[in-house]
């Protein structure tokens, strides 16, 4: 079976999605209210 060639646009989309997810987690971490335990904000 020949290997599937990597689709650059698909790879780019994956990378962008991953970066957005990381950014969202950072935002949550930065802006979480102090009275909430950190565990409630973890995914």
C-alpha positions as CSV (number, residue, x, y, z in Angstrom):
1,X,0.0,0.0,0.0
2,X,1.4,3.4,-1.0
3,X,1.6,6.0,1.7
4,X,-0.8,8.9,1.6
5,X,0.9,12.2,0.8
6,X,0.6,14.8,3.5
7,X,-1.9,17.5,2.8
8,X,-0.3,20.8,3.7
9,X,-3.6,22.6,4.1
10,X,-5.0,19.9,6.4
11,X,-1.8,20.0,8.4
12,X,-2.0,23.8,8.6
13,X,-5.6,23.5,9.8
14,X,-4.6,21.1,12.5
15,X,-1.8,23.3,13.7
16,X,-4.1,26.3,13.8
17,X,-6.7,24.4,15.7
18,X,-4.1,23.3,18.2
19,X,-2.8,26.8,18.6
20,X,-6.2,28.2,19.2
21,X,-6.9,25.5,21.8
22,X,-3.6,26.3,23.6
23,X,-4.4,30.0,23.5
24,X,-7.9,29.4,25.0
25,X,-6.4,27.4,27.9
26,X,-3.8,30.1,28.5
27,X,-6.6,32.7,28.6
28,X,-8.6,30.6,31.0
29,X,-5.6,30.2,33.2
30,X,-4.8,33.9,33.1
31,X,-8.3,35.1,33.7
32,X,-9.6,32.5,36.1
33,X,-11.2,34.1,39.2
34,X,-9.0,33.8,42.3
35,X,-11.8,32.3,44.4
36,X,-12.1,29.2,42.1
37,X,-9.7,26.3,42.7
38,X,-7.4,25.8,39.7
39,X,-8.7,22.2,39.2
40,X,-12.1,23.5,38.1
41,X,-10.5,25.4,35.3
42,X,-8.5,22.5,33.9
43,X,-9.9,20.7,30.9
